[in-house]
Structure formats: C-alpha cells, structure tokens
C-alpha cells in the first residue's frame, strides 16, 4: 500500500537529515515489493564471487535501509549493501540480488549505521558516485571509498605468488557544505581554518581528543562539536 509522507531533508539532493535552510519534499511511501517496478532499470547481480581473495563490499551482509529515490519515493526496510568496487548499492528482493542501475536518481540511502548519498559529476569538484555522510547537518564529513582489483601474480624472486584479489584503497575524506561545495580534507588545522569560526575552541578540542585527518569518525566528532558551538 502506498501512502504520502513528508520528509524534511538537509541536502539539495534530498538526504533526510537536517539543514540550516530546510527543504520539504513529499515522498510516496513504497514497500519493498514495489522496488523492481519503481527502479525498472535495476539489474540482477551476478552470482557470488569465487576464487578471488578479499571483498568488493563494505560489508557482505545486507542491512535494512530506507531508500529515498527520485525526489518522490521512500522505500522502507530494503536490505542493502554497498559494492565499493562497482560503486553500486545492491538490494535483495526475496532471493534475488539486484542493483540500482539508475544511481543518479537515488537521493540517499539511510540505515541504522550508515548514510550514503549519490554525487553527480560536477565542474566544481571531482567526487562522483556514492559517498558516506558522517554528520547530520552542514558542514559535514564525507568519505569516498575505493576498492581495487589486482590479477594474480606468479612467484618472483623474494616474493610469494598472489591470487586474484580485491584490496581496499585509501579512503578520501572531504568537507561538504552543499551540492557543489566539496573540498578534500588535507589536515585538521586546514579543516578548522575552512570552517571559519570557533577556531580556538576547535583547536583545543582537536588537541584534547587527538583528532586525526585520516579518521572520519574523529573528524565527524570535530564537526559535531563545531555545530554544538553554533
């Protein structure tokens, strides 16, 4: 059964979190059985990966999520997982695993532990695809993940053979202020300078908590503290 609901969203691209300038969107609430008909460009994901070391997934387990789609539809309790290598959100419908091929229409995917948004190509920044959002309001920490595939390597002098494998590359962390305002986080000092307010408080907090520019959870704590001072 479909019903209308109103969601307050933070980002221009409809992430259901809070914004200083809030936007109201009417979402039609769909059930999981409506997903295939709604996302008619979905594709069936090939069977399990075999004889390859590592994993292309953030987690191979599916987690129930709310999918906000095409600025119109909310699909609740969809089992999803993120394939970092292919940059696809996969979802399960009964015993079939599919993925949203039309990713540009996904506003956000929100589970109990993760929030992902989709960023389209822009002349203003180089970040494209799904990225994890760490804070619930602007400015926020954003992480773009990457997994690489390497073909097997034969035994060499002083080196063992290696199988076909997926390996997690270094995540890149960004400060996002809006749809086209995304900057790479190079250091905690530069991040605090970019925020442009409460510099002494943030500097003291970063020292006390030993905030690292390579740890998004710590960076998110710093942004949460920044918002608490506003």
Secondary structure, DSSP 8 states (H G I E B T S, - for coil): --EEEEEEESSTT--SS--SS-EEEEEEEE-GGGHHHHSTT-EE--S---S-BS-SBS-SS-EEEEEEETTTEEEEEEEEEEETTTTEEEEEETTEEEE-S-GGGEEEEEESS-EEEEE---SS----EEEEE--SSSSEEEEE--EEEE--B--BTTB--B-SEEEE---EEEEEEETTEEEE---HHHHHHHH-S-HHHHHHHHHHHT--TT-HHHHHHHHHHHHHH-
